[in-house]
Amino acid sequence: MTEGKRYGFSPLHSSTIAVICGDGRLAATALAFLAEQGEPKPDLLALPGGALALARSAETFQDRLYALKRLRTLIEAHRSQRLVLMAHTGDTDEAQCALARLMHPGDTPQATGEWVVKRLTEAMQDAKAEFPGVDVQAYLALAEGDGVSFVPVGV
């Protein structure tokens, strides 16, 4: 095997898993937010819609089962103690999560955002029941203009 450029790596696993949307516009910002919260290198599970896939009202039962299976694997293999669930919405159609737009075509950004918050809250409640020994937190990434703020959900 040829050796390429080397990058930093820690053999230790984080005690935190973050479930985020696979939207590349959000990934670096979510990692920066988590670093400010004291978790610079969380394990990541990126799914379309982020934590919305974990809610019992996910688009299909198979989608939810897949997401839960992958999450359970990470929690058990890495002995995770904290689970951070994230989903995003915004003040314009372009800032919305693509999954939310697909599920609610024609809705206003406000209506879509309300749906995302409801589903994220449901996902958090479901995750707490599914993983009772894990500290579960949820954040809504709210895109407004050229910035994103992370708002705690279900606190």
C-alpha positions in Angstrom: 0.0 0.0 0.0 1.4 3.4 -0.9 1.5 6.0 1.8 -0.3 9.3 1.2 -0.4 12.5 3.2 -0.9 11.8 6.9 -3.6 13.4 9.0 -4.2 13.4 12.8 -6.0 10.4 14.3 -6.9 9.4 17.9 -7.2 5.7 18.7 -9.7 6.6 21.5 -13.4 6.8 20.7 -15.5 9.7 21.7 -18.2 9.1 24.3 -20.6 11.2 22.2 -22.5 10.3 19.0 -24.0 13.0 16.9 -26.8 12.2 14.5 -26.7 14.9 11.8 -28.2 15.5 8.4 -26.0 14.5 5.5 -26.4 18.0 4.1 -22.8 19.3 3.5 -23.8 22.9 4.3 -24.4 21.9 7.9 -21.7 19.3 8.8 -18.8 21.7 9.5 -21.0 24.1 11.5 -22.5 21.2 13.5 -18.9 20.0 14.4 -17.9 23.5 15.4 -21.0 23.7 17.7 -20.2 20.4 19.2 -16.5 21.4 19.8 -17.8 24.5 21.7 -19.9 22.1 23.8 -16.7 20.2 24.8 -16.9 17.4 22.2 -14.3 18.2 19.4 -14.5 14.8 17.7 -17.8 13.0 18.2 -18.7 9.9 16.3 -21.1 10.8 13.5 -24.1 9.2 12.0 -25.1 11.2 8.9 -28.5 10.4 7.5 -30.9 12.3 5.2 -32.9 14.4 7.6 -30.5 13.7 10.4 -32.3 12.6 13.6 -35.7 12.8 11.9 -35.0 9.2 10.7 -35.2 8.0 14.3 -38.7 9.2 15.0 -41.4 6.6 15.1 -43.2 8.5 12.3 -40.2 8.2 10.0 -41.1 7.9 6.3 -40.9 4.1 6.3 -40.6 1.6 9.1 -37.5 0.2 7.2 -35.8 3.7 7.3 -36.3 3.9 11.1 -35.1 0.3 11.6 -32.0 1.0 9.5 -31.2 4.2 11.5 -31.7 2.5 14.9 -29.6 -0.5 13.9 -26.7 1.7 12.9 -27.0 3.9 16.0 -27.2 0.9 18.3 -24.1 -0.5 16.7 -22.2 2.7 17.4 -23.5 3.0 21.0 -22.6 -0.6 21.9 -19.3 -0.7 20.0 -18.0 2.6 21.3 -19.7 2.5 24.7 -21.3 5.9 24.0 -22.7 7.8 26.9 -24.1 10.9 25.1 -26.3 11.1 22.0 -26.8 14.5 20.3 -29.7 14.5 17.8 -29.8 17.3 15.2 -32.1 18.3 12.4 -32.2 21.6 10.5 -34.6 24.1 9.1 -34.4 27.7 7.9 -36.1 30.9 7.0 -36.2 30.3 3.3 -37.1 27.3 1.0 -33.4 27.0 0.1 -32.4 26.8 3.7 -34.8 23.9 4.5 -33.8 20.3 4.9 -34.3 18.6 1.6 -36.1 15.7 3.3 -38.6 18.0 4.9 -39.2 19.8 1.6 -39.9 16.5 -0.1 -42.3 15.4 2.6 -44.1 18.8 2.6 -43.9 20.3 -0.9 -45.5 23.7 -1.1 -45.5 24.4 2.7 -44.1 27.7 4.0 -40.7 27.6 5.6 -42.5 28.2 8.9 -44.8 25.2 8.5 -42.0 23.0 7.5 -39.9 24.2 10.4 -42.8 23.3 12.8 -42.9 19.8 11.3 -39.2 19.4 11.8 -39.4 20.5 15.4 -42.3 18.1 16.1 -40.4 15.2 14.5 -37.1 16.0 16.3 -38.9 16.1 19.6 -40.5 12.7 18.8 -37.0 11.4 17.8 -35.6 12.5 21.1 -38.4 10.9 23.2 -38.0 7.7 21.2 -34.2 7.6 21.6 -34.5 8.1 25.4 -36.8 5.1 25.5 -34.7 3.0 23.2 -31.3 3.9 24.9 -32.2 4.4 28.6 -28.5 4.6 29.8 -27.5 7.3 27.3 -27.9 11.0 27.9 -30.0 12.2 24.9 -30.1 15.8 23.7 -31.6 17.4 20.7 -30.8 20.6 18.8 -32.5 22.3 15.9 -30.0 24.0 13.6 -31.9 27.1 12.5 -30.5 28.7 9.4 -31.3 32.4 9.1 -29.5 34.5 6.5 -25.9 33.5 6.4 -25.7 32.0 9.9 -26.9 29.0 11.8 -27.9 28.9 15.5 -28.4 25.7 17.5 -31.6 25.7 19.6 -32.1 23.1 22.3 -35.3 21.1 21.7 -37.4 19.3 24.4 -35.6 20.9 27.3 
